[in-house]
Amino acid sequence: MATAQRDCFFCGSAGPMTVEHVVPRWLARALYVEGSEVTHRYEPRSGGNARPWSFVKPEADLRGRVVCALCNSGWMSALENEAKGTLETLALGRTHGVLSTDEGRVVVRWAIKTALVLAAIDREPAPKRALRRIARSSTFHSGIAIPEGIVVFAGRIDGHSGVSLKIQGHALTGTLIPEQTATIYLAFRHLLLVVFVRQLPSLGRPHVAPPFDGAMIELGPPCTSVVWPPARPLPLSAFGDLLRENAPAPFQVVEPT
């Protein structure tokens, strides 16, 4: 699928615009046997105007003309090169031991960037509008800071062989004020990255809720070294539950005291 927009999702410039892949080609080639066919499916969220679609191509090919040439060949390319080695190791399920602070920070930045590209090509406006504000943070582009209100979690999936992507916008209940949030799931074979975005980060910090505690760990921010893989893998059945329409996010928010 290829979509286009008139200005760069990340900096707002008029271009020239370039095509950006949600799943970079280096990762797609690492995950799929050369010559194998990849089925792409899109199921719109209920209440939207988008239509479902499906197509088959010889590699993961979800892309859109949503990024300007300067962003694509600049900070985004540098981030891809920095993240490549660590992400391949995690996605292919190789033993890593300890994920260092620097490695974790790169994975967090890459997960946020990839989630934002997915949001940019999404045909439904919500939660795209809210995520655009995050995408245009110059301190995020430079690596100086990670935007406030985002937490990235990671888990290892058993039995998952391809790529699964999902954006879910929802209202988080149980807080003093109903909080609009978005949860973006990025699964690349054995690696699950979950980008959790809160519009009102002052209300509290999310923590992994049962039965997912122990199967997912918080990568940050703030980023610190973590033992990888997590204490237990996430069963494929539990991962499938997360992808169901209107499934609750696997987090609970603890309000500040």
N, C-alpha and C positions, 0 to 999 in steps of 0.2 A: 504494500500500500504506500502511495506517495501523496502527501498533502503539501499545500503551500500557503504561506501568508505573506503579507505585503512588507512587514518589517521584521527585523531580527528579534526572536523571542528573548534573547539574552542581553542585548544592548539597545534595542530600539532603532538601530540605524536602518536606512533604506537599502542597504546592500552594497555591492551585488550579493544576492542570496545564493546559497549553496545547499546541496543535499546532505543531510546528516542521517546516519543509520542509528536506530535505537540500539541494536545489537551490532557492535563494530565487527568488521569483517574478520579481523584477527581472532576474535572470540568465537564467531560462527564457525570458522575453519577448525578451531580447536575442539569444538563440541560435536561437529557432525562429520561423518565419514564422507570423503570426497565423492561426489556423484549421487549422494542420497537425496531424496526429495523431502522437503519440509512443508508441512501443511500449516498455513496461516489462517486463523479464524478470529473474527471479531464479533462479540455479542454485546450490543449496546445496553447500557443501563436502563432500567425501566423508567418510563416517563420522558425519555429523550426523543429526539426526532431522527437520530441516526438509524441507518438500516444495517442489519447483520451482513457480513460478507465472508467469503472463504476462497483461498486460492493456494496453489501448490507451486513452489519454485525449488531449484536445486540448492538453495541456501537460505538462511534466515535473512529476510529482506524487508524489514519494516523501517521505512524512511520517510523523510519529508523535507521540503525546501523551506526550512524554518530558521536557518542560522546563516548569518552573514559570513562572507569569506574571511574577514578579519578574525572573528571569534573562532571559526572552524579551524583555521590554519595556525591560530595563535594559542591561547590558553587551553582550548579544548584538546588540541593535538598534543600539547605538552602533557596534559593530564592523562590522556590515553597511554602515552609512552611510559609514564611513570607508574601507572597502575597495572600494566599488562602482565608482568611476571607474577605478581601476587594473585591477581584474579584468575589467571589460568590454573595456578596451583590449587586454589580453593574450589573452583568450579569443577575441576577434574577429580576432586576428592583425594588429592594426595595429602599425606600427613605433613602438617606444618609445624606443630609444636607450639611455639609462642608467636603470636602476631604482634610485632613491635608497635610502639606508639606511632612511628612514622608510617609504617605499613597500614595501620588501622586508619590513620587520618587520610591517606590517599584513597583507601577503599570507601570511606565515608564521602569524600568529595566526589568520587566517581559515581557512587550510587545516587547522590543528589543530582548530579549533572544528567545521568541517564534517566532518572525519574522525570526530570523537567523536560527532556527531549520527548519522552513518551507523552507527557501532558501537552506539549506543543503541537504534536501531530494528532492528538485526540480530537474527534469531530464534535464532541459535546463541550459546551462552554464552561461548565462547572466540573471540577474546581480550577480550571485553567486560569481564570482571572486572578484568583488569589495566588497561584503559583508563579504568575508572571512577575509579581513584585519581588519574589525571592530570586528568580532567575536573573534579574537586572542588578544584583548586588556586585559592585566592582570589587569589593574586598573578598567575595567568594571567588570571583574569576582569578584573582591574583594569589589566592591561597592564604591570605592574611587571616581571614575569619570565616567561620561557617555561620550562615544566617540564623538568627534567633528563631526559636520555635520549631526546629527540626531535630529529630532524634533518629538515628539509624541503628537497626538491629540486624543480626545475622544468624542464620542457622544452617545446619547441614541436613539435606533431604535424602532419605533412602528411597531408591527405586525410581527416581525422576530422571528421564533421559534427554529431555530437550530444553526448550525455553518456554516459560510461562510468564505473562505480564498482566498486571491488573491495576487499574486506578479505582479507588473507592472513596467517594466523598460521603460524609455522614455527620450527624450531630452526636457528639459524645455526651451521654447523660451522666447523672450522678455528680455534677458540679453545680456550684451556686448559680452560674450563668450557662445556658446551653452553648456549647463551644463547637463551632464548625471546624472540622478537621478533614484531612485527606490521608489515606493510607495507600501507598504505592508498593506493589509487590513485584520484585524482579527475581525470577528464578532461572538460574543457568545450570542445568544438570544438578549437581550436588549442592550448589550454593544458593541459599535464599537470602536476599537483601530486602529489608522492609524499611521504607522511608516514611516516617510518621510526622505529619505536619500539623501543627496546632496554630490556629489564628490568634488565640489568646494564651501565649506561653506562660503568663504570670499565674494562671490558675493552677498549675501543678505540672509535675513531670510524669510521663508514662512509665510504667513498669510492666514487664511481661506477666500476663495473668495465667493461672492454671487453665488448661493442662499443658500450656506451652512453656512454662517455666522449666528451665533445665535444658530445653531444646533450642532456645534462642538466647543470644547474649547481646548486650548493648555495646555497640562499637563507639558511640559518641555522637556529638560532642558532650563533654570534653573527651578527647581520645587518650586512652592509656593502653598499655600492653595487655593482651588477653590470651588465655590459653585456647588453642584451637586444635581440634574441633570442640564444640560444646559437650557437656556431660553426656548427653544422649542425642541421637539423631531424631529428626522430625519424620514420623512415618508418612508415607505417601497419602494414606487416607486422611490424616490430619491436615496435611497440606491442601488436599482437595477440598476439605471443608472451608478453608480460608478463601478459596477462589469462588465459592458459591455467591450468587447475587445476594446483596444485602447481608452478607455474613458479618457478624460483629468483629471489630478489630481485636486482635489477641492481646490487648493492653488494658490496664486500669490506670487511672490518673490519681495520684496521691496529692491532695491539696496541701499547699504550704500551711504550716501552723503559725 
